[in-house]
Amino acid sequence: MVLAALLLVSACDAVQIVEGSDTHVSIRYDGIMNGFDQATQLAQKACAVHGKTAKLRRTYYEGLGAGERFAFFDCV
């Protein structure tokens, strides 16, 4: 339920939760106005809901130029 609220809050932002659970969270960010630091902050908030801390698993860049960036975190 709380994760759903985080999804709604982040839906208007360039940093968004794409997928999440109590074990992991995937974040999409633009890398221009909102970078990796903002993605990490959102992942920390999403994992904190479950009493866990976000640990980066990997990042991924898709597209040319501005493209989309993704960061994948484990909640540990």
C-alpha positions as CSV (number, residue, x, y, z in Angstrom):
1,M,0.0,0.0,0.0
2,V,2.7,2.4,0.9
3,L,4.7,1.5,-2.2
4,A,1.6,2.3,-4.3
5,A,1.6,5.7,-2.7
6,L,5.3,6.2,-3.6
7,L,4.5,5.2,-7.1
8,L,1.7,7.8,-7.3
9,V,4.0,10.5,-5.9
10,S,6.8,9.7,-8.3
11,A,4.5,9.5,-11.3
12,C,4.8,13.2,-11.9
13,D,8.5,13.3,-11.6
14,A,11.3,12.4,-14.0
15,V,12.5,9.9,-11.4
16,Q,10.0,7.0,-11.3
17,I,9.7,3.6,-9.7
18,V,9.3,1.2,-12.6
19,E,9.0,-1.9,-10.5
20,G,9.4,-2.6,-6.8
21,S,8.8,-5.1,-4.0
22,D,10.2,-5.8,-0.5
23,T,13.3,-7.3,-2.2
24,H,14.1,-4.9,-5.0
25,V,13.3,-1.6,-6.7
26,S,13.9,-0.5,-10.3
27,I,14.1,3.3,-10.9
28,R,13.9,5.2,-14.2
29,Y,15.5,8.6,-14.4
30,D,16.3,11.1,-17.1
31,G,19.9,11.8,-16.2
32,I,19.5,15.5,-17.2
33,M,17.4,17.2,-14.6
34,N,17.3,14.3,-12.3
35,G,20.4,12.1,-12.0
36,F,21.6,9.0,-10.2
37,D,21.6,10.7,-6.8
38,Q,17.8,11.4,-7.1
39,A,17.2,7.8,-8.3
40,T,19.2,6.5,-5.3
41,Q,17.1,8.7,-2.9
42,L,13.9,7.3,-4.3
43,A,15.2,3.7,-4.0
44,Q,16.2,4.4,-0.4
45,K,12.7,5.6,0.4
46,A,11.1,2.6,-1.3
47,C,13.3,0.1,0.5
48,A,12.9,2.0,3.9
49,V,9.1,1.2,3.7
50,H,10.1,-2.4,4.3
51,G,12.8,-1.6,6.9
52,K,15.6,-2.1,4.4
53,T,18.4,-0.2,2.7
54,A,18.8,0.1,-1.1
55,K,22.0,-1.4,-2.5
56,L,22.8,-0.8,-6.2
57,R,22.8,-3.9,-8.3
58,R,23.4,-2.3,-11.7
59,T,22.6,0.6,-14.0
60,Y,21.4,0.6,-17.6
61,Y,21.2,3.3,-20.3
62,E,18.8,3.0,-23.2
63,G,18.5,5.2,-26.3
64,L,20.5,7.9,-28.0
65,G,21.3,11.4,-26.7
66,A,19.1,12.1,-23.7
67,G,17.7,8.6,-23.6
68,E,16.4,6.8,-20.5
69,R,18.5,5.6,-17.6
70,F,17.6,2.8,-15.2
71,A,19.0,1.9,-11.8
72,F,18.3,-1.5,-10.2
73,F,18.6,-1.8,-6.5
74,D,18.3,-4.7,-4.0
75,C,16.5,-4.0,-0.7
76,V,18.7,-5.5,2.0
